[in-house]
Structure formats: structure tokens, C-alpha cells
Amino acid sequence: MKLGLIINPIAGMGGRVGLKGTDGEEVLQQAISLGAVPEANAKAGQALAELLPLQSRVKIYTYPGAMGEDLAKELGFQTVVLGAVGNRTTAEDTVAAAKRMLEEQVDLLCFAGGDGTARNVAAVIKTTLPVIGIPAGVKIHSGVFASHPQAAGKLAFKFFSGEELELMDGEVMDIDEEAFRSGVVTTRLYGVMKIPLAPEFIQMTKSGGSQIPEREILIGIAERIVDEMKSNPETIYIIGSGSSLGPIMELLDLPNTLLGIDVVCNQELVGRDVNEKEIHDLIHGRSAKIVVTVIGNQGYVFGRGNQQISAEVIRQVGKNNIQIVATRNKIDALQGRPLLVDTGDQEVNSWFNGYTRVITSYGSEMAAKIRGLA
């Protein structure tokens, strides 16, 4: 059986350092200068580990070095190396790799990256063969990704074990990163690819619906958070990304980084659009709280779009000092599916298993199921 493997080794590097992506050489260099380190190979490794029981039956077709060869050989898979790459992996390398996978007629293509990587793959593959995206980027809006790296491997295992899986259309979505960094979300459909259907392992396309009908509820939630801030002037508040949290900053009359992380203390802005290191520096030795919301239709609380709030930050703040806010409609739209936590640290993820409180209005909370990804 032929498994195609493409890893975008720079995917996700911009997350913890607050760059919201790594599209473009200039942004990549900025990420590296801020201390960003590659993460995509580790996440791809989590997926491939699920296929180890099929090692003798699966041959991996991949590209050189960090694009897949190193990992496949390290795990002991039969490996066929295609093509060549330069010193720095580019989008063109991903496109070239996808073309070679198509020529080799692989049975299934797994790729590790984010929405930009999905775009590059979709430009070639379209609906000609099944794919599974291993989430490793900052932006994961597309519906061709498994819910987390291990889920990608488990889904591939089901596929190669001969289980009959229907193929569904998964939308490939991406946003304009430059506009994204300015707080403007411009999402565009770039194509459709086929993904094996197993609802427990795949994520939905991110919901980006208007918040206007629930505006008053969100203002009420913001008033509750601001009232608490007034009672705790020495506490630092780490305000996560997303339009649901915007009213908090509006009530404080502070600038809001819609798609980044801001830090507030004594109702004053002490850090704007901060990265992981800056958060650590601001909260060191201080009382702190984290305020986050839920990604609509997907349910992620940590690990999607707010990687700056890393496992290390959560450890420093403490699980009991995390406040999750969302309207009741947003929780109900999950149709019983749990909230999700994917920090990349299994120990921290495990802290969240069970139920959690969600602030749903000024005076209301609800218990919601939550699961840390293993």
C-alpha cells in the first residue's frame, strides 16, 4: 500500500511568537529571529506512529529531508524518496511533491501543515485521490484536516486496514495573512479535496458567522469580566483572540488585537499582540488569568489561533485561572461534541478532560464537556 507524505517543515512556526502564520520568506525570518522552532515534523510523527502496526504493509512515498524522508526512515518505514529540494522548503516544493504523489498513484496522501499547505496540495490533487491533513499550522480553517495529529494517523490506519470509508468533500479555506495580522479576516475558498469520512477524527470547517445577533450577550459577558478586573487590580489578564472577546477591550476603551493576544492589568493595556515569551515575561511572579473563547463549529479552546498561550503559559497561570466564554448558541452548535484542547503537551491537555465551566452571559454559566487531545 502506498502512502504519500508531505511535511511543510516551517508550518506553525509563527504561532507561539505571535506572527499568525509563516507565509513568505520575510515573515519566516522574523519568526526565526524571535526564537521560533519547527514543530511540523513532531506532529507528523504523532500521526505516523499510529501506523506502526502496518509498517510491513505500507510504503511511504515522500520528499527529501525534513519534508518527510527523515521522519519516515527514523520510524522504520519502507521509504521511496522523490524529487529534490533546496536549503529552504518553499510552496513550490509542496506543489512539486504533490505532483509526484499523483504520478506515483499513491493510495492516500497525508500532508502536515496549515491552510497554506492545504492550498498548495489542493492546486494539484483536487479530488483525484483521498487526503488527510495533519494539523501543524497556525491557521486551520479548512475541512480537510483531522482534528489532531494522532487522529490523522488513526484515520489513515482505518483506511489502510480495509475499512470501507466514504469519501467526503472537504473545503480548502485560507485567509490573507497580511490582512490577518492587521485584524481583518478575509476567508476564501480555494478548492475541494476528498477526505475519508469518520466524524470522530475530522474537524469541521471553521464557522465565521456574524456575531451581531448575539452582540448584547457578548457585551454582558464583557461587563462581567471587566467588573472582575476592577475587583482585582493587581491581576494580569491574558485576553485571547477572537471577535467574542472584542467587547472586553471595547468596554475598557483599549485597542484590541482581534486575531492576537493582548494583556491587561488594572484596566490598562500592558502588552499588545504579544508572543509566548512576552506573556511569560509579563506574568512572571504575578497573579494572572487567561480569558479565551471557543472556535465556532470546531470547539477548540487552545491550540488553534492562540498558540501564544502555550502549555508553559498555562502551567504558569494555572488551570483554575482560565475563564472560557462563549454564547449558549455557540456551544449548542457543537451538537454535543466536546470542547477541545491541543497545546502539544499531553500532560497539560489531560488536565482538561471532563467538564468545564463556560461563561455564557453576565449572570449565567454552563457545564460543557471538554477533552484534551492525547
C-alpha positions as CSV (number, residue, x, y, z in Angstrom):
1,M,0.0,0.0,0.0
2,K,1.3,3.4,-1.0
3,L,1.1,6.3,1.5
4,G,2.2,9.8,0.2
5,L,3.7,12.0,2.8
6,I,4.4,15.7,2.5
7,I,5.6,17.7,5.5
8,N,5.8,21.5,5.4
9,P,8.7,21.8,8.0
10,I,8.1,25.5,8.7
11,A,4.4,25.2,9.2
12,G,3.2,26.5,12.6
13,M,6.5,28.3,13.5
14,G,4.8,31.7,13.6
15,G,2.2,30.6,16.3
16,R,4.0,30.9,19.6
17,V,5.8,34.1,18.5
18,G,2.6,35.8,17.6
19,L,3.1,36.1,13.8
20,K,-0.2,34.2,12.9
21,G,1.5,32.2,10.1
22,T,4.7,31.8,8.2
23,D,3.7,32.6,4.6
24,G,6.6,34.4,2.9
25,E,10.4,34.4,3.5
26,E,10.4,37.7,5.3
27,V,7.9,36.5,7.9
28,L,9.7,33.2,8.3
29,Q,13.0,35.0,9.0
30,Q,11.2,37.2,11.5
31,A,9.8,34.1,13.2
32,I,13.3,32.5,13.4
33,S,14.7,35.7,14.9
34,L,12.1,35.6,17.6
35,G,13.1,32.1,18.6
36,A,10.5,30.1,16.7
37,V,11.4,26.4,16.3
38,P,10.0,23.8,13.8
39,E,7.1,21.8,15.1
40,A,5.5,20.1,12.0
41,N,7.8,17.0,12.0
42,A,6.9,16.2,15.6
43,K,3.2,16.5,14.8
44,A,3.6,14.3,11.7
45,G,5.5,11.8,13.8
46,Q,2.5,11.6,16.2
47,A,0.3,10.7,13.2
48,L,2.7,8.1,11.6
49,A,3.2,6.4,15.0
50,E,-0.4,5.2,14.7
51,L,0.6,3.3,11.5
52,L,3.5,1.4,13.0
53,P,1.4,-1.8,13.3
54,L,1.0,-1.7,9.5
55,Q,4.7,-0.9,8.9
56,S,5.4,-4.1,6.9
57,R,2.4,-3.4,4.6
58,V,2.8,0.4,4.0
59,K,5.4,2.0,1.8
60,I,5.9,5.8,2.2
61,Y,6.5,7.9,-0.8
62,T,7.8,11.3,0.2
63,Y,10.2,14.2,-0.4
64,P,13.8,14.6,0.9
65,G,14.9,15.5,4.3
66,A,12.5,17.4,6.6
67,M,9.7,17.1,4.0
68,G,9.2,13.5,5.1
69,E,12.2,11.4,4.3
70,D,13.9,11.9,7.7
71,L,10.8,11.0,9.7
72,A,9.7,8.0,7.6
73,K,13.2,6.4,7.9
74,E,13.5,7.2,11.6
75,L,10.3,5.3,12.2
76,G,11.5,2.4,10.1
77,F,9.0,2.6,7.2
78,Q,9.9,1.4,3.7
79,T,10.6,4.7,2.1
80,V,10.7,5.9,-1.5
81,V,12.3,9.4,-1.8
82,L,11.1,11.5,-4.8
83,G,12.4,14.8,-6.2
84,A,14.9,17.3,-4.6
85,V,14.6,20.4,-2.5
86,G,16.9,23.4,-1.8
87,N,18.2,24.6,1.6
88,R,14.8,26.2,2.4
89,T,11.5,24.5,1.7
90,T,9.1,26.6,-0.4
91,A,5.5,26.4,-1.5
92,E,6.8,25.4,-4.9
93,D,8.4,22.3,-3.2
94,T,5.0,21.3,-1.8
95,V,3.3,21.7,-5.2
96,A,6.1,19.7,-6.9
97,A,5.8,17.0,-4.2
98,A,2.0,16.7,-4.7
99,K,2.6,16.3,-8.5
100,R,5.0,13.4,-7.8
101,M,2.5,11.8,-5.5
102,L,-0.1,12.0,-8.2
103,E,2.3,10.4,-10.7
104,E,3.1,7.6,-8.3
105,Q,-0.7,7.0,-7.8
106,V,-0.4,6.8,-4.0
107,D,-3.5,5.3,-2.3
108,L,-3.6,8.0,0.3
109,L,-1.8,11.4,0.7
110,C,-1.1,12.7,4.2
111,F,0.3,16.2,4.5
112,A,1.4,18.1,7.6
113,G,0.9,21.9,7.6
114,G,-1.8,24.5,7.8
115,D,-4.2,26.1,5.4
116,G,-1.4,27.4,3.1
117,T,-0.1,23.9,2.7
118,A,-3.6,22.6,2.0
119,R,-3.9,25.2,-0.7
120,N,-0.7,24.1,-2.4
121,V,-1.7,20.5,-2.3
122,A,-5.3,21.2,-3.5
123,A,-3.9,23.1,-6.5
124,V,-2.6,19.7,-7.8
125,I,-4.6,16.9,-6.2
126,K,-8.1,18.4,-6.4
127,T,-10.4,15.4,-6.0
128,T,-8.3,12.8,-7.7
129,L,-7.2,10.9,-4.6
130,P,-8.0,10.9,-0.9
131,V,-6.1,13.1,1.5
132,I,-5.8,13.6,5.3
133,G,-4.4,16.8,6.6
134,I,-2.2,16.6,9.8
135,P,-2.8,19.9,11.6
136,A,0.5,21.6,12.1
137,G,0.0,25.2,11.1
138,V,-1.2,28.4,12.8
139,K,-4.3,28.7,10.5
140,I,-6.5,25.6,10.4
141,H,-9.8,26.7,8.8
142,S,-10.1,24.0,6.2
143,G,-12.2,20.9,6.4
144,V,-9.5,18.5,5.1
145,F,-7.7,18.2,8.4
146,A,-8.0,15.6,11.1
147,S,-8.9,17.1,14.5
148,H,-5.4,16.5,15.8
149,P,-2.2,14.7,14.7
150,Q,-3.0,11.3,16.3
151,A,-6.5,11.4,14.8
152,A,-4.9,11.8,11.4
153,G,-2.9,8.6,12.0
154,K,-5.9,6.7,13.3
155,L,-7.9,7.7,10.3
156,A,-5.1,6.5,8.0
157,F,-5.0,3.3,9.9
158,K,-8.7,2.7,9.3
159,F,-8.2,3.5,5.6
160,F,-5.3,1.1,5.2
161,S,-6.9,-1.6,7.3
162,G,-9.5,-2.1,4.6
163,E,-12.4,-0.4,6.4
164,E,-14.9,0.9,3.9
165,L,-14.9,4.7,4.4
166,E,-17.0,7.0,2.4
167,L,-15.0,9.9,0.9
168,M,-16.4,13.4,1.6
169,D,-15.7,16.8,0.1
170,G,-13.5,18.9,2.4
171,E,-13.3,22.6,1.7
172,V,-9.9,24.2,1.4
173,M,-10.1,27.6,3.0
174,D,-7.4,30.2,3.7
175,I,-7.1,33.8,4.8
176,D,-5.0,36.7,3.7
177,E,-2.2,36.6,6.3
178,E,-1.2,40.2,5.8
179,A,-4.7,41.4,6.5
180,F,-4.9,38.8,9.3
181,R,-2.1,40.5,11.1
182,S,-4.0,43.8,10.9
183,G,-7.0,42.2,12.4
184,V,-9.0,41.7,9.2
185,V,-10.3,38.2,8.4
186,T,-10.7,37.6,4.7
187,T,-11.5,34.0,4.0
188,R,-11.6,32.4,0.6
189,L,-12.5,29.0,-0.8
190,Y,-9.6,27.7,-2.8
191,G,-10.9,24.2,-3.7
192,V,-12.1,20.9,-2.5
193,M,-10.3,17.7,-1.7
194,K,-11.6,14.2,-0.7
195,I,-11.1,13.1,2.9
196,P,-12.2,9.7,4.4
197,L,-15.3,10.2,6.4
198,A,-15.0,9.3,10.1
199,P,-16.6,12.2,12.1
200,E,-14.8,11.3,15.3
201,F,-11.5,12.0,13.6
202,I,-12.0,15.0,11.4
203,Q,-12.7,18.7,12.1
204,M,-15.4,20.8,10.6
205,T,-14.7,23.9,8.5
206,K,-14.4,26.8,10.9
207,S,-17.6,28.8,11.4
208,G,-17.1,32.5,10.8
209,G,-20.7,33.7,11.2
210,S,-21.7,37.1,12.2
211,Q,-21.7,37.9,15.9
212,I,-24.2,40.8,15.5
213,P,-27.4,38.8,16.6
214,E,-25.7,38.0,19.9
215,R,-24.0,41.3,20.4
216,E,-25.8,42.2,23.6
217,I,-24.9,38.8,25.2
218,L,-21.3,39.3,24.4
219,I,-21.4,42.8,25.9
220,G,-22.9,41.3,29.0
221,I,-20.1,38.7,29.2
222,A,-17.6,41.5,28.7
223,E,-19.2,43.5,31.6
224,R,-18.7,40.6,33.9
225,I,-15.0,40.2,33.0
226,V,-14.4,43.9,33.4
227,D,-16.2,44.0,36.7
228,E,-13.9,41.3,37.9
229,M,-10.9,43.2,36.7
230,K,-11.9,46.2,38.7
231,S,-12.0,44.0,41.8
232,N,-8.6,42.5,41.1
233,P,-6.4,45.5,40.0
234,E,-3.1,43.6,40.6
235,T,-4.1,40.6,38.5
236,I,-2.9,40.3,34.9
237,Y,-5.5,39.2,32.3
238,I,-4.4,37.5,29.2
239,I,-7.1,38.1,26.6
240,G,-7.3,35.5,23.8
241,S,-8.1,36.0,20.2
242,G,-11.5,36.1,18.5
243,S,-14.4,38.5,18.0
244,S,-16.2,37.2,21.0
245,L,-13.6,38.8,23.3
246,G,-13.5,42.1,21.4
247,P,-16.2,43.7,23.6
248,I,-14.0,43.3,26.7
249,M,-11.4,45.7,25.2
250,E,-14.1,48.0,23.9
251,L,-15.5,48.4,27.4
252,L,-12.1,49.2,28.6
253,D,-11.6,51.6,25.8
254,L,-8.4,49.8,24.8
255,P,-7.2,48.8,21.3
256,N,-8.0,45.2,20.5
257,T,-5.8,42.8,18.5
258,L,-8.7,40.8,17.1
259,L,-6.6,37.9,16.0
260,G,-3.8,38.1,18.5
261,I,-3.3,38.1,22.3
262,D,-3.5,41.2,24.4
263,V,-2.6,41.6,28.1
264,V,-4.4,43.9,30.6
265,C,-3.7,44.9,34.2
266,N,-5.6,47.4,36.3
267,Q,-7.7,48.1,33.2
268,E,-4.7,49.2,31.3
269,L,-3.0,47.6,28.3
270,V,0.4,46.3,29.3
271,G,1.0,44.1,26.2
272,R,-0.4,44.2,22.7
273,D,-0.3,41.4,20.2
274,V,2.2,39.6,22.4
275,N,4.0,36.3,21.7
276,E,4.7,33.5,24.1
277,K,7.9,34.9,25.5
278,E,6.4,38.3,26.1
279,I,3.5,36.7,28.0
280,H,6.0,34.8,30.2
281,D,7.9,38.0,30.9
282,L,4.7,39.9,31.8
283,I,3.2,37.3,34.2
284,H,6.4,36.1,35.9
285,G,5.8,36.1,39.6
286,R,2.4,37.7,39.2
287,S,-1.2,36.7,39.7
288,A,-2.7,36.1,36.2
289,K,-5.8,34.8,34.5
290,I,-6.5,33.7,30.9
291,V,-9.7,34.6,29.1
292,V,-10.4,32.6,26.0
293,T,-13.3,31.8,23.8
294,V,-14.4,28.8,21.6
295,I,-13.7,28.5,17.9
296,G,-17.2,28.3,16.3
297,N,-18.2,24.9,14.9
298,Q,-14.9,23.3,15.8
299,G,-14.8,23.7,19.6
300,Y,-11.2,24.4,20.1
301,V,-10.3,26.4,23.2
302,F,-6.5,26.2,23.0
303,G,-4.2,25.2,20.1
304,R,-5.9,26.9,17.1
305,G,-5.1,30.6,16.5
306,N,-3.9,31.2,20.1
307,Q,-0.6,29.1,20.2
308,Q,1.0,32.1,22.0
309,I,-0.9,30.8,25.1
310,S,1.2,27.7,25.2
311,A,1.3,24.8,27.6
312,E,4.1,26.5,29.5
313,V,2.0,29.7,29.9
314,I,-1.0,27.6,31.1
315,R,1.2,25.9,33.6
316,Q,2.4,29.2,34.9
317,V,-1.1,30.7,35.2
318,G,-2.8,27.5,36.5
319,K,-5.8,25.7,35.2
320,N,-8.1,27.2,37.8
321,N,-7.3,30.7,36.5
322,I,-8.7,30.0,33.0
323,Q,-12.0,31.5,32.0
324,I,-13.8,30.2,28.9
325,V,-16.5,32.5,27.4
326,A,-19.0,31.7,24.7
327,T,-22.6,32.3,23.9
328,R,-25.0,29.4,24.5
329,N,-25.7,29.3,20.8
330,K,-22.1,28.7,20.0
331,I,-21.9,25.8,22.5
332,D,-25.2,24.3,21.2
333,A,-23.9,24.5,17.7
334,L,-21.4,21.8,18.6
335,Q,-24.3,19.4,19.0
336,G,-22.9,17.6,22.0
337,R,-19.3,17.5,20.8
338,P,-16.8,18.4,23.5
339,L,-14.6,21.5,23.6
340,L,-11.1,20.6,22.6
341,V,-7.6,21.5,23.9
342,D,-4.5,20.8,21.8
343,T,-1.5,22.5,23.4
344,G,1.0,19.9,22.1
345,D,1.7,18.9,25.7
346,Q,-0.2,15.7,26.6
347,E,0.1,16.3,30.4
348,V,-1.4,19.8,30.1
349,N,-4.0,18.5,27.7
350,S,-5.0,15.8,30.2
351,W,-5.8,18.5,32.8
352,F,-8.9,19.5,30.9
353,N,-10.6,16.1,30.5
354,G,-14.1,16.0,31.9
355,Y,-16.3,19.1,32.2
356,T,-15.5,22.8,32.4
357,R,-17.4,26.0,33.3
358,V,-18.3,28.3,30.4
359,I,-19.5,31.9,31.0
360,T,-22.5,32.3,28.6
361,S,-23.9,35.7,29.8
362,Y,-23.4,38.3,32.5
363,G,-25.1,36.1,35.1
364,S,-25.0,32.6,33.6
365,E,-22.6,29.7,33.3
366,M,-23.0,26.2,32.0
367,A,-21.0,23.0,32.3
368,A,-19.6,21.8,29.0
369,K,-17.7,18.6,28.1
370,I,-14.1,19.2,27.3
371,R,-11.3,16.9,26.1
372,G,-7.6,17.3,26.0
373,L,-6.2,15.6,22.9
374,A,-3.9,12.7,23.7
